[in-house]
């Protein structure tokens, strides 16, 4: 009796294999890079990082740092990128103190993140390289934005806002 079931099981297995390899599964968007989900809700952002009350808007995203197969950084390690906007009477620092040493800092952002959270008018004046944007700005102490689960990587003042990056601890 087991012989009666073997051909249908093999046929089903073969059909599943063909379906998995038929090439109809499209490539992920952005050339295989993770999708950037952009948020603008300040109340949720305030639960993750320290923000001065003068911040009136933000576009932010959380991106994985590691992969499911890596140990360090691991699959639960993330980077939070936020582009902060403040009202007109806010000082340039958005609450943070200028970074000691060099007043300028150069950082690299993945293209998808930069295009998702930074206004296009600001991206027009920065260097775009394959897969990244090279950003320059006045550097501030990113630890001001630490609130517990994230630690500051960088905070730079751009033309009309501040770009902050925080990494899980």
C-alpha positions as CSV (number, residue, x, y, z in Angstrom):
1,X,0.0,0.0,0.0
2,X,2.8,2.5,0.6
3,X,3.6,2.2,-3.1
4,X,0.3,3.7,-4.0
5,X,1.0,6.9,-2.2
6,X,4.6,7.4,-3.4
7,X,3.8,8.7,-7.0
8,X,1.2,11.4,-5.9
9,X,3.6,12.5,-3.1
10,X,6.5,12.8,-5.6
11,X,4.2,14.6,-8.1
12,X,3.2,17.2,-5.4
13,X,6.8,17.6,-4.3
14,X,7.9,18.2,-7.9
15,X,5.1,20.7,-8.5
16,X,6.1,22.6,-5.4
17,X,9.7,22.7,-6.5
18,X,8.8,24.0,-9.9
19,X,6.5,26.6,-8.4
20,X,9.4,27.8,-6.1
21,X,11.9,28.0,-9.0
22,X,9.7,29.3,-11.9
23,X,11.1,32.9,-11.6
24,X,7.7,34.6,-11.1
25,X,8.7,35.8,-7.7
26,X,9.8,39.4,-8.4
27,X,12.9,40.8,-6.8
28,X,12.3,43.0,-3.8
29,X,12.0,46.7,-4.4
30,X,15.2,48.9,-4.1
31,X,17.4,46.2,-5.5
32,X,17.0,43.9,-2.5
33,X,17.4,46.6,0.1
34,X,14.9,46.6,3.0
35,X,11.8,48.8,2.6
36,X,11.9,52.0,4.5
37,X,8.8,52.6,6.5
38,X,8.6,56.3,7.4
39,X,6.8,57.5,10.5
40,X,6.0,61.1,11.5
41,X,4.3,60.5,14.9
42,X,6.1,62.6,17.5
43,X,4.4,60.9,20.5
44,X,5.8,57.5,19.6
45,X,9.2,59.0,18.7
46,X,9.3,60.7,22.2
47,X,9.0,57.3,23.8
48,X,12.2,56.2,22.0
49,X,14.5,59.2,22.1
50,X,14.7,62.4,24.1
51,X,13.2,65.4,22.2
52,X,13.0,69.0,23.2
53,X,9.4,70.3,23.3
54,X,10.3,72.7,20.5
55,X,10.5,69.9,18.0
56,X,7.3,70.4,15.9
57,X,7.8,67.7,13.3
58,X,9.9,64.7,12.4
59,X,10.3,62.0,9.8
60,X,11.9,58.9,11.1
61,X,12.5,55.2,10.5
62,X,14.0,52.3,12.2
63,X,16.2,50.0,10.2
64,X,17.7,46.6,11.0
65,X,21.4,46.7,11.6
66,X,22.2,43.0,11.4
67,X,20.7,40.1,9.6
68,X,19.0,36.9,10.7
69,X,22.2,35.0,10.2
70,X,24.6,37.4,11.9
71,X,25.6,37.4,15.5
72,X,27.0,40.8,16.0
73,X,25.2,43.0,15.1
74,X,22.3,40.6,15.5
75,X,18.8,40.5,13.9
76,X,17.3,42.6,16.7
77,X,19.8,45.4,16.6
78,X,18.4,48.5,14.9
79,X,19.3,52.1,14.0
80,X,16.7,54.8,14.3
81,X,17.2,57.7,11.9
82,X,15.2,60.9,12.5
83,X,15.1,64.2,10.7
84,X,13.8,66.8,13.2
85,X,12.1,70.0,12.5
86,X,11.7,72.7,15.2
87,X,9.8,76.0,15.5
88,X,11.6,79.2,14.5
89,X,12.6,80.2,18.0
90,X,14.5,77.0,18.6
91,X,18.3,77.3,18.7
92,X,20.3,75.5,16.1
93,X,21.2,72.7,18.5
94,X,17.7,71.3,19.0
95,X,18.7,70.9,22.7
96,X,22.0,69.2,22.1
97,X,25.4,70.8,22.8
98,X,28.0,71.3,20.0
99,X,30.3,68.3,19.7
100,X,33.8,68.9,21.2
101,X,36.6,69.2,18.6
102,X,35.7,69.5,15.0
103,X,32.6,71.6,14.4
104,X,31.8,69.7,11.1
105,X,30.9,66.1,10.7
106,X,30.5,63.9,7.6
107,X,28.2,60.9,7.7
108,X,26.9,58.4,5.1
109,X,23.3,57.5,4.9
110,X,21.7,54.7,2.9
111,X,20.0,56.1,-0.2
112,X,16.5,54.7,0.8
113,X,16.7,56.2,4.3
114,X,18.0,59.6,3.1
115,X,15.3,59.9,0.4
116,X,12.6,58.8,2.7
117,X,13.2,61.2,5.6
118,X,15.2,64.2,4.4
119,X,13.5,66.8,2.2
120,X,14.5,66.7,-1.4
121,X,15.6,70.3,-1.3
122,X,18.3,69.4,1.2
123,X,19.4,66.3,-0.8
124,X,20.0,68.4,-3.9
125,X,23.0,69.9,-2.2
126,X,24.7,66.8,-0.9
127,X,27.0,64.2,-2.6
128,X,25.2,61.1,-3.8
129,X,27.3,57.9,-4.3
130,X,26.0,54.5,-5.4
131,X,23.7,53.4,-2.6
132,X,24.5,56.3,-0.2
133,X,24.3,60.0,0.4
134,X,27.3,61.8,1.9
135,X,26.0,64.4,4.3
136,X,28.0,67.2,6.0
137,X,26.8,69.4,8.8
138,X,27.5,71.1,12.2
139,X,28.1,68.3,14.7
140,X,26.3,68.1,18.0
141,X,26.5,65.7,21.0
142,X,24.1,62.8,20.1
143,X,24.0,61.6,23.7
144,X,21.4,64.3,24.4
145,X,18.9,62.2,22.5
146,X,19.6,59.0,24.5
147,X,16.5,57.8,26.4
148,X,17.4,54.3,27.4
149,X,17.0,51.8,24.6
150,X,18.9,53.7,22.0
151,X,22.3,55.4,22.2
152,X,23.4,58.3,20.0
153,X,25.5,57.7,17.0
154,X,25.5,61.2,15.5
155,X,23.5,64.4,15.3
156,X,24.2,67.0,12.6
157,X,22.5,70.2,11.8
158,X,21.5,70.4,8.1
159,X,20.1,73.5,6.4
160,X,16.5,73.3,7.9
161,X,16.6,70.5,10.4
162,X,18.7,68.1,12.4
163,X,19.6,64.6,11.4
164,X,19.9,62.2,14.3
165,X,20.9,58.5,14.3
166,X,20.5,56.3,17.3
167,X,21.4,52.6,17.7
168,X,20.0,50.0,20.1
169,X,22.3,49.3,23.0
